[in-house]
Amino acid sequence: MSVHDTHASGPLDLNLLRTFLAVHRLGSFTAAARQLSLSQSTVTTQIRTLENRLGHELFERRAQGVTPLPHADELATRLSGPLDQLAVIADEEPSSTVAPVHLAGPAEFMSVAGLLVLGPLVTQGVRLRVAVGLTEPLLEELRAGRHDLVVATRRPRGRTLQADLLADEEFVLVAAPVWAERLKGRELSTALEGLPLVAYAEDLPIARRYWRHVFGRRLHTQAAITVPDLRSVLTALTAGAGWSVLPSYLCRAELASGVLQLLHQPEDPPINTAYLVQRPGSSTNPHVALVREHLLSAARTW
């Protein structure tokens, strides 16, 4: 199919193709309208016009955003390079007006690792808009065009999103020194069940996973404190509240200083793989690529 193979005579309006590519990349009419400084009704009309010219639908409309159909993926593949080159030649988006990069991920990662790595990029003109939350809702928002990049704790299913391996985070069993002292000479997995546990949630997802993976059995205890923020779990531990299982990046400084102690060093610790996820295709915002490459590069040293 050529962009000249249409039901009406003459070449396609370039504006229709630009709008199509924005919708395909952002997964949302609303996000595309915002990026192109158009009304949503204009974007809708342009996509319908393009579909009529080509003789087939390009997107499946959903409650949250749109999903490209096979014809749309084919067309986007062929248009991305030429339109991106044209945008550079035309200097449509000079660096002084580059849009902010919308990045989302787990609150703990963003506050402890993500912003530490990305903060210096502001000197290069990068503007960040950071959102935090759980992986599933964030991935749905990414499909709807609300974010440019998402740090996810699982690889997304299907072909609507592109995922790159970011890092493997190791989980460690830790406590304040006062509790570590009480465990000396005792069988660890049994003794800990009698001491206060600080957990992320009532069902103890992280601690239970550690017990299954390392000790090969179920954990039989209840939490003394639950708080849905691992940074708060860390705070409680440093105050001497009990023991817990945390990602190593979160408590590295506390372990190094002796505020917390490592209770166990298994040969095969449980890990959780993090992915950096975006919609397929190159973003028209050059700072999205800069943030992405900066995160991936930094992750190699974690």
N, C-alpha and C positions, 0 to 999 in steps of 0.2 A: 504494500500500500504506500502510495506517495501522498504528501500533503496536498498535491494537486488532484488526487483522485477523490473528487467530491461530487455531490449531487448537483450543486450549483456551479456555474462557470467561474473561472478565475481562481487565483491562489487564495489560500486561507489568510485571514487577517492575523498578523503577527501577535497582536494583543491577545487573541483567543488562545494562541499557543503558549504565550507567557502565563496566562491565567491558568490554563490546563496544567502546566508544569508545576506551578505553585500549589495547586490543589493536590496533585499527585504526591508531591514531596511532603506536604504538611498534613495530608489526610483529613482536611477539613475546609469547607467553604469559608467558614468564619475566620480561621487563621490565615487563609490565603487573602481574604479581603483586607485583613489588618496589615499584612505584609505589603500588599500592593497599593494600599491607601485607596481602596475602592469600597463601595457599599456591598453588603452581602448579596443584595438583589442583583447588582451588576454582575458579580461573579457567577451567580446562579444562571442568569440570562446568557452570559458568554459560554458557559459550559453546555447549556442546552443548544445554543447555536452551533457550537462545534460538533456536538453529537448529531444534530440534524444534518450538518454538512457531510459528516463521515458516514452516516447511515447506521450507526450502532451506538449503544450506551457505553460510556467509559467508566462510570462509577456506580457502585451499589450504595444507595443512600441508607444510612443507619441512624439510630437514635443519637449516637455520639460519633460524629464525623462520617467519612465515606471510605469505602474499600475499593481500590482500583480493580477493574475487570481485566482480563487478559489483553484486550485491545489497548487498554490504557498503559499497561506495563510495556508493551511493545513500542507504542508511540513515545513514551517517556524516555526509553532507552535511546531512541534515535534522535530525540530533540535535545537531551541534556547537554551534550558537548557543544553543539552549534549555538544554542541559546546562551549558555554560560560564557562562551567566547565573545559573543555579540555584546553581552552585558559589560564585559571588561573593556572592549573597544569603545563602547558608548559611554563608559564611566558612569553607569546608571546609579551606582551606590558607592560614592567616595568614602574613604575610611572615616572621615569626620561624621558621617551619618550612618555608620554600620549599626544595625539593630542590636539590642542586647541579646546575649545567649541565655536561653532558658534551660537551666539544668536542674534535675531533680534526683533524689535518692534517699536512702535511709538517713535519719537525722544524725545518728552517731557518726556515720562515715563523713557526712558533709561537714560537720562541725570540727571533727578531729583530723581528718585527712584531706578531704576535698578542698576546702577553703584554704588550708595551709599550702597546698600545692598551687592553687589557682590564683590566690591573692596577688602575687607579683605581676600577673598579666594585666592588671589595670594600668600599669605604666606603658603598656603597648596599646592603650585605647580600648581594651576589652571591657565591656559592661556585662555583669552577671545578674541574672534574676534567679534566685535559688528557691526551690520548693522541696519540702521533705514529706515523707509518707511511706506507706507500705508498697511493695513491688507491684502487686496486681493492679491497684487503682492507678498508680503512676504509669504503668504500661498502657492502660486504657486511655489515659489522658494524652500520652505520647501519640497514640494512633489518631486521636482527635485533634492533634496539632497544638496542644497546649505547652508542650516542651520540645526542645531541640535534642536533648540528650538525657538519658535516664540511666543511673547506676542501679542495676537490678540484681537481686539475690538469686535469680534463676534465669535460665535461657528461655526467651519467649518462644511459644509454639507458632507454627505457621510461617508464611513468607512475607507477612506484612511489615515485619520489623527486622532490622539487621543488628546482630549482636556480635561484639568482639570480647574475647576473654580479657578481663581487666586484672584480676588478682585472686589468689587463693588466701583467704583469711583463716588463720589457725586458731582454734579455741583452746584456752588454757584454764586449768583448775587453780583458783587462787583464794587467798584469805589474808587477813591481817596477821602479823607475827604472833599475837596473843593466842589466836586459834591454831596456828601452825604448831605452836609449842605443845598444845594439848593433844595433838595427834601423834606425837613421837612415840614409836614403839607399838602403835595400834594398827590393825588392818584398816586401810584407808577408806575403802568404799563403804564398809559397814559403819565405821566410826563417824563418818561425815553425816550419815543419815540421822544421827542423834544430835547434831549441832545445827544452829540456825542457818537457814539458806535464804539468800537474797536472790529473787528471781525476776525475770522479765514479765512473766505472765503466770496465772494460776496453774496452768497445765504443765509448767516447767519445760518448755520445748527444748531449750538449749541444754539444760542439765540432763534431761532424760536422754537426749541424743548422745551426749558424752558418755553416760553410763552404758548405753547399748554398745557403742563403738569401742570403748576402751575396756570396760569391765565385763562386757558380754552378758549383762543382766539388766533387769528393770530397776529403776530408782524408786525406793519406797520411802517417801517423806513428803512433808508439806512445807511450803515456804513460810518463813517468819515475816518476810516483807516481799511484796510484789510491787513493781513500778515499771510501766511500759516505756522505759527509756534507759538504755544501757549506761548512759553517762550517770544517771541517778543511782543505778546499781553500783557503779564504781565509787561514787561518793559515799554510799552507805558502807561499803566494804572498808574504805580508808578510815571511816569513823569507828570501825571495829564491830560492825553489826553481824558479821558471820562470814560465810563462804559463798562462792558462786563460780560460774563458768562464763568467761568473757572472751571476745576476740582479742588476740594478742596486741593488735595495733592500738587498742583502746587503753590498755594498762601498761604499755611498755615503759613509760617513765616511772610509774609507781613501783614496778618490779625492779627497775634499775636502782632506784633510791632506797629500796628496802621497806617502803611504806606497805607494800603487799609482798607476799611470798608465794612462789610457785609450789604447789603441793604435790604435783605429779608430773613426770616427764615421760609419757608413753612414746614408744618407737614410732607409732602410727597415730598421731593425734587427729581428731576430727577436723575437717576443714569445710569451709563454705566458699563456693566459687562466686565471684562477683563478675557481672558483665556490664559493658558499656553499650547501650542500646540506642539506636536512632532509626528513623524511617529510611527506607532504601533511597538511593540517589544522593548526589552531592547537594548540600545546602547552598543557597545563593549567598548566605552570610559567611564570609571568610573566617570570621572569628569562631564559628562553630567548629570548623576543622582545626583551628588553633587550640581551642580548649580540649577537643578530643585527643589530639596528638600529645598534648601536654600531660593529660591524665594517663594515657597509655604508657608514655615514656617514664613517668614518675613511678607507675605501678611496678615496673620491672625491678625497682630497688626496694620495694616493701617486703 
